[in-house]
Amino acid sequence: LQEAMTLFLERGPLREDSLWNVKEETQQVNFGQRTGLLVVLEGSEAEGETPMRSEIYMIRADNQLIYIFGSSAPLSDWEATSPILEAILNSVEILE
């Protein structure tokens, strides 16, 4: 799963022309009944855009499909928004 996360980040938010940075290194987390990975990023898509915080979760299902969930909000709104985003993520159930 770590290899998939690294590839996702390198081809997406951490590509060479990106303004995103890793705020918290990849860590193992429980996601529902599964173990997955979480990485926290901060940055923006382009110079001058609103600074954002993103939490990227990656989970592998029993059938080996990989699910990626992300929650993002402006840095200035993160404290107020994060409980709502957490509730949404906690409502996810992977059915196979």
C-alpha positions in Angstrom: 0.0 0.0 0.0 2.9 2.3 0.7 4.1 2.0 -2.9 0.7 2.9 -4.2 0.6 6.0 -1.9 4.0 7.1 -3.0 3.1 6.8 -6.6 -0.2 8.7 -6.1 1.6 11.5 -4.3 4.4 11.7 -6.9 2.1 11.9 -9.8 -0.4 14.1 -8.1 -0.1 16.6 -5.3 3.7 16.3 -4.9 4.7 16.4 -8.5 7.5 18.8 -9.4 5.4 21.8 -10.4 3.1 21.5 -7.3 2.9 23.9 -4.3 1.9 21.1 -1.9 4.1 20.0 1.0 3.9 17.1 3.4 2.7 18.4 6.8 2.6 15.0 8.5 4.4 11.9 7.1 2.5 8.9 6.0 1.2 6.9 8.9 -0.8 3.8 9.5 -4.4 4.4 10.5 -7.6 2.4 11.2 -10.3 3.2 8.7 -13.5 1.5 9.7 -12.7 -2.2 9.9 -9.6 -1.8 7.8 -6.0 -0.6 8.2 -4.9 2.1 5.8 -2.5 4.9 5.3 -2.9 8.7 5.9 -0.8 11.5 4.8 -1.5 15.2 5.6 -0.6 17.9 3.0 -0.7 21.6 3.0 -0.4 24.0 0.0 -2.2 25.1 -3.0 -2.5 24.3 -6.7 -1.1 27.6 -7.9 0.7 30.7 -6.6 -1.8 33.1 -5.0 -4.5 30.5 -4.4 -6.0 29.9 -1.0 -3.7 27.7 1.2 -5.4 24.4 1.9 -5.0 21.4 4.2 -5.7 17.9 2.8 -5.8 14.6 4.4 -5.4 11.7 2.0 -6.4 8.2 3.1 -5.6 5.1 1.2 -7.2 1.7 2.0 -6.9 -1.7 0.3 -10.1 -3.8 0.2 -10.1 -7.6 0.5 -10.4 -7.9 -3.3 -7.2 -5.8 -3.6 -8.9 -2.7 -5.0 -7.4 0.5 -3.5 -9.7 3.2 -2.4 -8.4 6.8 -2.0 -10.4 9.3 0.1 -9.4 12.9 0.6 -10.7 15.7 2.7 -9.7 19.3 2.1 -10.4 22.7 3.4 -8.8 26.1 3.6 -6.1 26.3 6.3 -8.0 29.2 7.9 -11.2 27.1 8.1 -9.6 23.7 9.1 -10.4 23.8 12.8 -14.1 24.5 12.1 -14.4 22.2 9.1 -12.4 19.1 10.2 -15.1 17.6 12.5 -17.6 17.7 9.6 -15.0 16.1 7.2 -14.2 13.5 9.9 -17.9 12.6 10.3 -18.2 12.1 6.5 -15.1 9.9 6.4 -16.4 7.9 9.4 -19.6 7.2 7.5 -17.8 5.4 4.7 -18.3 1.7 4.5 -16.5 -0.4 1.9 -18.7 -3.2 0.7 -17.3 -5.9 -1.6 
